[in-house]
Amino acid sequence: MNSTTSFKSNPLNRIIGLSIILSMGFLLVILAGIYGNWFPIIIGLIFAIAHLPVVITKAVTSNDYDFNFEGGNNNVVIETGQFLSAFLVTSGVVLPVILHHSLILTRTAMVLTIIGGCLIYGTVYTFSSYFDESEEDVDDLGGGVI
């Protein structure tokens, strides 16, 4: 039982699992592009960069940098990044449906693009939240002095 819990809590195993899921998402998007159309690859790239506005606004509004936003109103910047990210994810889901309705994509390509894109975005989001843990969230290893 101890080896099972160490297998699940090992960070390297989590990273390897997320990498496998990310590669499956890109594989589905590329398979959707086999039908003679390159739009699914662009939609896959939209999903891949969809979390980037949130990461940029978190980095800009953190206390590590000396950017002076007047009055310290960082909520506007953070919410703008969240809005842009939500816009990109929504566009990534709706664009294959619109292209299918316009007879540019087949139904199979539409489904593969949406599933693959959701896998890509979910993996990027999980990677960023995994590496964005603050030092307070990390458990004590028990080796410190009281």
C-alpha positions in Angstrom: 0.0 0.0 0.0 2.9 2.3 0.7 4.3 1.9 -2.9 0.8 2.8 -4.3 0.6 6.1 -2.4 4.2 6.9 -3.3 3.5 6.2 -7.0 0.5 8.6 -7.0 2.3 11.3 -5.1 5.5 11.3 -7.0 5.7 14.6 -9.0 7.6 12.9 -11.9 4.8 10.5 -12.4 2.3 13.3 -12.6 4.4 15.2 -15.1 4.8 12.1 -17.3 1.0 11.4 -17.1 0.2 15.0 -18.1 2.7 14.8 -21.0 1.0 11.7 -22.2 -2.4 13.4 -22.1 -1.0 16.5 -23.9 0.4 14.3 -26.7 -2.9 12.5 -27.0 -4.6 15.9 -27.4 -2.2 17.0 -30.1 -2.6 13.6 -31.8 -6.3 14.0 -32.0 -6.0 17.5 -33.4 -3.5 16.3 -36.0 -5.8 13.4 -36.9 -8.6 15.9 -37.4 -6.3 17.7 -39.9 -5.8 14.5 -42.0 -9.2 15.1 -43.7 -7.4 17.7 -46.0 -8.0 20.8 -43.9 -5.5 22.7 -41.7 -8.1 24.6 -39.6 -8.0 22.0 -36.7 -4.3 22.7 -36.3 -4.9 26.4 -35.9 -7.7 25.6 -33.4 -5.3 23.3 -31.5 -2.8 26.2 -31.3 -5.7 28.5 -29.9 -6.2 25.9 -27.2 -2.5 25.7 -26.5 -2.1 29.5 -25.9 -5.5 30.0 -24.3 -4.0 30.0 -20.7 -1.2 32.4 -21.6 -3.1 35.7 -20.8 -3.8 34.4 -17.2 -0.1 33.6 -16.8 1.1 36.9 -18.1 -1.3 38.9 -16.0 -0.4 37.0 -12.8 3.3 37.6 -13.5 2.7 41.3 -14.1 0.6 41.9 -11.0 2.8 39.9 -8.6 4.9 41.7 -6.1 8.1 40.4 -7.7 8.1 43.2 -10.3 8.0 46.9 -9.8 5.2 47.7 -12.1 3.1 50.6 -10.7 -0.5 50.2 -11.6 -2.2 53.3 -10.3 -3.8 52.7 -6.9 -2.8 49.1 -6.8 -5.9 48.0 -8.7 -4.6 44.7 -9.9 -8.1 43.1 -10.1 -8.7 44.8 -13.5 -5.6 43.4 -15.0 -6.2 39.9 -13.6 -9.8 39.9 -14.8 -8.8 41.1 -18.2 -6.4 38.1 -18.5 -9.2 35.7 -17.3 -11.6 37.2 -19.9 -9.1 36.9 -22.7 -8.4 33.3 -21.7 -12.1 32.5 -21.5 -12.6 34.1 -24.9 -9.9 31.9 -26.5 -11.3 28.7 -24.9 -14.8 29.6 -26.1 -13.6 30.4 -29.5 -11.7 27.1 -29.6 -14.8 25.2 -28.8 -17.2 27.1 -31.1 -15.0 27.5 -34.1 -15.0 23.8 -35.1 -18.8 23.8 -34.8 -19.1 26.8 -37.1 -16.7 25.3 -39.6 -18.7 22.1 -39.5 -21.9 24.0 -40.1 -20.2 25.8 -43.0 -19.3 22.4 -44.5 -15.6 23.1 -44.1 -14.9 20.4 -41.4 -16.5 17.0 -41.3 -18.3 15.8 -38.2 -15.4 13.5 -37.2 -12.9 16.3 -37.6 -15.1 18.6 -35.5 -15.4 16.1 -32.6 -11.6 15.2 -32.8 -10.7 18.9 -32.7 -12.9 19.7 -29.7 -11.8 16.7 -27.7 -8.2 17.2 -28.5 -8.3 20.9 -27.8 -10.0 20.3 -24.4 -7.2 17.8 -23.6 -4.6 20.3 -24.6 -6.1 23.2 -22.6 -6.7 21.0 -19.5 -3.1 19.8 -19.6 -1.7 23.3 -19.9 -4.0 24.5 -17.1 -3.0 21.6 -14.9 0.7 22.1 -15.6 0.5 25.8 -14.8 -1.5 25.2 -11.6 0.9 22.5 -10.5 4.0 24.7 -10.9 2.2 27.8 -9.6 2.0 26.4 -6.0 3.1 29.0 -3.5 5.5 28.1 -0.8 2.8 28.1 1.9 0.9 25.3 0.1 3.9 23.0 0.1 3.7 20.5 3.0 6.3 20.5 5.7 8.9 17.8 5.3 9.4 17.4 9.0 13.1 18.2 9.0 13.0 21.7 10.4 13.7 23.0 13.9 10.8 24.2 15.9 
